[in-house]
Structures are given as structure tokens and as C-alpha cells.
Amino acid sequence: MKKIITIILTFVFCVGCNYSTSSKQEDTKTLLKKDNISSSMADSPINTRNLDEYLFIEGVNYVDVRPYEWIINDGYVAGFRFIPFYELIAKNASAANFDNILFSYNYSKTPDGQEIRGGDVGSFSPIYQESIQIIKQLFPSDEPILFISQSGVESGYIINLLIQLGYDGKNLYNVGGFSNSDGIYSAYKKLVNPNPKYFIQGNPYIDIEIDLSLSEELTKIP
């Protein structure tokens, strides 16, 4: 299992190394305090409208959970590392393929009959005995994490999973959807669209190489 974590984190951390320091803000800002544990983007004091003001802060984690092909085709916000939700973290229990997925989630009920929607806190089930350990290595529990997805849905899901695993929801920010972002720190791998909405001349590109294969060393839960 140690080999798997090394593969994923090497890719994730090296992505950030491609940004030039000339495009970074000075580390003089601190995050706006989040006084709730909600996973909703409506309850986050940091969103796509003010995100540029809170990028590149030391000790803050920035995570994009969109599929890789969307990142390549649509672009990404500089400084975010990529951990795709549906390709690695979790899928609804009705999905056809779970080969590389750590958790499933589904509708369920508490002992007192309360319904838990799929993707809510309490709806996630580990697929491997090591799933929780991998998540805790990917996402530090003692530092703030800002999540972005296409529309804010998957950001809410990953926050709910982390809360289920004991993380403090006040440190987990759903900044909303990339489709609504219009800041100055967007960057692109490929200009598939001749006039991409978020392209800023002069920002660096990156090359993405992916290995999402989970090793047979993992122990599947019966």
C-alpha cells in the first residue's frame, strides 16, 4: 500500500512545482474564518468570487476534485492539486465500476429511521480495509482545505466524507464550482476551445501524467 500513496502524492505535489513564483501572491493573507461545519458552498466565506484573495497561503491545502479530462479541457485554478472524486475517492453504490475507488455511498437509514442521502455524512462505506488510511494521508486533518469542483456538488461530498471520518468541518471549505470562476490565476494544459473562458495570457501550462491503479496489496472488504 505504501507504493500506492507514493504514486498519488508524487503526482499531486509535483503539479504545484510548475507554477512560477512571479504569479504567486505574497503570503500576507489569512483565511476567512468558517464558523460552521456545513459542506454547502452557500455557507463558505470563501467562494469563486473572492478565491484569488486567498490563494498560495502557507499551511492551506487547495484541492480540485473534478475528473482529469475536465481539468485538461476546461482549465484549472493555479495552486490547486488534483484528486478526482469519482475516479478515486467514491462512487454511488449503483455505479458499474469500482476498480480504483476507495469508498461507495448510498441512501441509507439510521436506526431511528432517519434517511441519509447518498453523499451525506454517514452514507460512505470503505471498499478496502486501507481506504480510511489512504484518505487520511491524502487530506491532512490539522490544516484548512479548500475544495473546488465543477458545480460545488462533489466538493460537498468529499467534505461530508471527511466529516464522517472525524475531520472538523470548520476547516473544510466548499468554494463552489469552477464553472463560475473568473479570477486571474486560471491556467491551461490545452487550449481546446479557441477562446476559452478563463484563459489568461502568460500563465503557465502543466503536463498531467496519471497512474490511478490501486495495487493488489489492498485488502477488499467482503
C-alpha positions as CSV (number, residue, x, y, z in Angstrom):
1,M,0.0,0.0,0.0
2,K,2.9,2.4,0.6
3,K,3.7,2.3,-3.1
4,I,0.2,3.5,-4.0
5,I,0.4,6.5,-1.7
6,T,3.8,7.4,-3.1
7,I,2.5,7.3,-6.7
8,I,-0.5,9.5,-6.0
9,L,1.2,12.1,-3.8
10,T,4.2,12.4,-6.2
11,F,1.8,13.4,-9.0
12,V,-0.2,15.7,-6.8
13,F,2.6,17.6,-5.3
14,C,4.7,18.0,-8.4
15,V,1.9,19.7,-10.2
16,G,2.3,22.7,-7.9
17,C,6.0,22.9,-8.7
18,N,5.2,24.1,-12.2
19,Y,4.0,27.5,-11.2
20,S,6.4,30.4,-11.3
21,T,6.8,32.5,-8.2
22,S,6.1,35.6,-10.3
23,S,2.4,34.6,-10.4
24,K,2.0,34.0,-6.7
25,Q,0.7,36.4,-4.2
26,E,2.6,37.3,-1.1
27,D,1.8,35.1,1.9
28,T,0.3,38.0,3.9
29,K,-3.3,37.0,4.0
30,T,-5.1,34.6,6.2
31,L,-8.2,32.6,5.5
32,L,-11.6,34.0,6.4
33,K,-12.8,32.0,9.5
34,K,-15.5,29.5,8.8
35,D,-17.8,29.4,11.8
36,N,-19.9,26.4,10.6
37,I,-19.4,22.7,9.7
38,S,-21.6,22.9,6.6
39,S,-20.4,21.3,3.4
40,S,-22.5,23.7,1.3
41,M,-20.8,26.2,-0.9
42,A,-23.5,28.7,0.3
43,D,-22.1,28.5,3.8
44,S,-18.4,29.1,2.8
45,P,-17.0,32.5,3.4
46,I,-14.5,31.8,0.5
47,N,-16.0,31.3,-2.9
48,T,-15.1,31.7,-6.6
49,R,-15.8,35.4,-6.4
50,N,-13.1,36.1,-3.8
51,L,-10.9,33.0,-4.2
52,D,-8.0,34.9,-5.7
53,E,-7.5,36.8,-2.4
54,Y,-6.9,33.5,-0.6
55,L,-4.6,31.6,-2.9
56,F,-1.0,30.5,-2.1
57,I,-1.3,30.8,1.7
58,E,1.2,28.6,3.5
59,G,-0.4,25.8,5.5
60,V,-3.6,25.8,3.4
61,N,-4.4,22.9,1.1
62,Y,-6.1,23.5,-2.2
63,V,-7.8,20.5,-3.9
64,D,-9.7,20.2,-7.2
65,V,-11.9,17.1,-7.3
66,R,-13.0,17.3,-11.0
67,P,-12.2,14.5,-13.5
68,Y,-8.9,14.8,-15.2
69,E,-10.3,15.3,-18.7
70,W,-12.3,18.3,-17.4
71,I,-9.2,19.8,-15.9
72,I,-7.3,19.3,-19.2
73,N,-10.1,20.6,-21.4
74,D,-11.5,23.4,-19.2
75,G,-8.5,24.6,-17.2
76,Y,-7.8,24.9,-13.5
77,V,-7.1,27.4,-10.8
78,A,-3.4,27.8,-10.2
79,G,-2.1,26.2,-6.9
80,F,-4.7,23.5,-6.7
81,R,-3.7,19.8,-6.6
82,F,-5.9,17.3,-8.4
83,I,-7.6,14.4,-6.6
84,P,-10.5,13.3,-8.7
85,F,-13.6,12.4,-6.6
86,Y,-15.3,9.9,-8.9
87,E,-12.1,8.3,-10.3
88,L,-10.5,7.7,-6.9
89,I,-12.4,8.7,-3.8
90,A,-16.1,7.5,-4.0
91,K,-18.9,6.4,-6.3
92,N,-22.6,5.9,-5.7
93,A,-23.3,2.2,-4.9
94,S,-25.2,1.9,-8.2
95,A,-22.0,2.6,-10.3
96,A,-20.8,-0.2,-12.6
97,N,-17.1,0.0,-12.0
98,F,-15.3,0.3,-8.6
99,D,-11.8,-1.0,-9.6
100,N,-10.0,2.2,-8.5
101,I,-12.4,3.6,-5.9
102,L,-11.9,3.8,-2.1
103,F,-15.5,4.3,-1.0
104,S,-19.1,3.7,-2.0
105,Y,-22.0,5.8,-0.9
106,N,-25.7,5.2,-1.0
107,Y,-29.0,6.2,0.6
108,S,-29.5,4.6,4.0
109,K,-31.4,5.0,7.2
110,T,-30.3,5.5,10.8
111,P,-31.6,3.1,13.5
112,D,-34.3,5.6,14.3
113,G,-35.4,5.7,10.7
114,Q,-33.9,9.0,9.6
115,E,-32.9,8.9,5.9
116,I,-29.3,9.6,4.9
117,R,-28.9,10.7,1.3
118,G,-26.1,9.4,-0.8
119,G,-23.1,11.7,-0.4
120,D,-24.2,13.0,3.0
121,V,-22.3,12.4,6.3
122,G,-22.8,8.7,7.3
123,S,-23.5,7.4,3.7
124,F,-20.0,6.4,2.9
125,S,-18.6,2.8,3.2
126,P,-15.0,1.9,2.7
127,I,-14.3,-0.6,-0.1
128,Y,-10.8,-1.6,1.2
129,Q,-9.5,-2.0,4.7
130,E,-6.9,0.6,3.9
131,S,-9.4,3.2,2.4
132,I,-9.5,5.3,5.5
133,Q,-5.8,5.3,6.0
134,I,-5.3,6.5,2.4
135,I,-7.8,9.3,2.8
136,K,-6.0,10.5,6.0
137,Q,-2.7,10.6,4.1
138,L,-4.2,12.5,1.2
139,F,-6.0,15.1,3.3
140,P,-4.3,16.5,6.4
141,S,-6.7,16.7,9.3
142,D,-4.9,19.6,11.1
143,E,-4.9,22.2,8.2
144,P,-7.6,24.0,6.3
145,I,-8.6,22.6,2.9
146,L,-10.3,24.5,0.1
147,F,-12.2,22.3,-2.3
148,I,-13.4,23.2,-5.8
149,S,-15.4,21.0,-8.3
150,Q,-17.4,21.7,-11.4
151,S,-20.5,23.0,-9.7
152,G,-19.8,22.5,-6.0
153,V,-21.6,19.1,-5.6
154,E,-18.5,16.9,-5.4
155,S,-16.8,19.4,-3.1
156,G,-19.7,18.9,-0.7
157,Y,-19.4,15.1,-1.0
158,I,-15.7,15.0,-0.1
159,I,-16.3,17.4,2.8
160,N,-19.1,15.1,4.1
161,L,-16.8,12.1,3.8
162,L,-14.1,13.8,5.8
163,I,-16.5,14.9,8.5
164,Q,-17.8,11.3,8.7
165,L,-14.1,10.3,9.3
166,G,-13.8,12.8,12.1
167,Y,-12.4,15.9,10.4
168,D,-13.5,19.3,11.7
169,G,-15.9,20.8,9.2
170,K,-14.9,24.3,10.1
171,N,-11.6,23.6,8.4
172,L,-13.2,22.4,5.2
173,Y,-14.3,25.0,2.6
174,N,-16.5,24.3,-0.4
175,V,-15.5,27.3,-2.6
176,G,-18.0,26.3,-5.2
177,G,-17.9,25.5,-8.9
178,F,-15.0,26.0,-11.3
179,S,-17.6,26.8,-14.0
180,N,-18.3,30.1,-12.1
181,S,-14.7,31.1,-11.5
182,D,-13.3,34.1,-13.3
183,G,-10.1,35.0,-11.4
184,I,-6.7,36.0,-12.6
185,Y,-5.0,32.7,-11.7
186,S,-6.5,30.4,-14.2
187,A,-4.2,28.3,-16.3
188,Y,-4.5,25.7,-19.1
189,K,-2.9,22.5,-20.3
190,K,-4.6,22.5,-23.8
191,L,-6.5,25.3,-25.5
192,V,-9.1,23.0,-26.9
193,N,-11.5,26.0,-27.1
194,P,-10.1,28.7,-29.3
195,N,-11.5,31.3,-26.9
196,P,-11.5,29.6,-23.5
197,K,-13.5,31.5,-20.9
198,Y,-10.8,31.6,-18.3
199,F,-7.6,31.8,-20.3
200,I,-5.1,34.5,-19.2
201,Q,-2.2,35.2,-21.5
202,G,1.2,34.3,-19.9
203,N,0.0,31.8,-17.3
204,P,2.0,28.5,-17.2
205,Y,0.7,25.2,-18.5
206,I,1.3,21.8,-17.0
207,D,1.6,18.3,-18.2
208,I,-0.5,15.7,-16.4
209,E,0.6,12.1,-16.1
210,I,-1.7,9.9,-14.2
211,D,-1.5,6.5,-12.6
212,L,-4.6,5.7,-10.6
213,S,-4.2,1.9,-10.5
214,L,-4.8,0.5,-7.0
215,S,-2.4,-2.3,-6.0
216,E,-3.5,-5.8,-5.3
217,E,-1.9,-5.2,-1.9
218,L,-5.1,-3.5,-0.8
219,T,-7.5,-5.7,1.2
220,K,-11.0,-5.6,-0.2
221,I,-13.8,-5.7,2.4
222,P,-16.1,-8.6,1.8
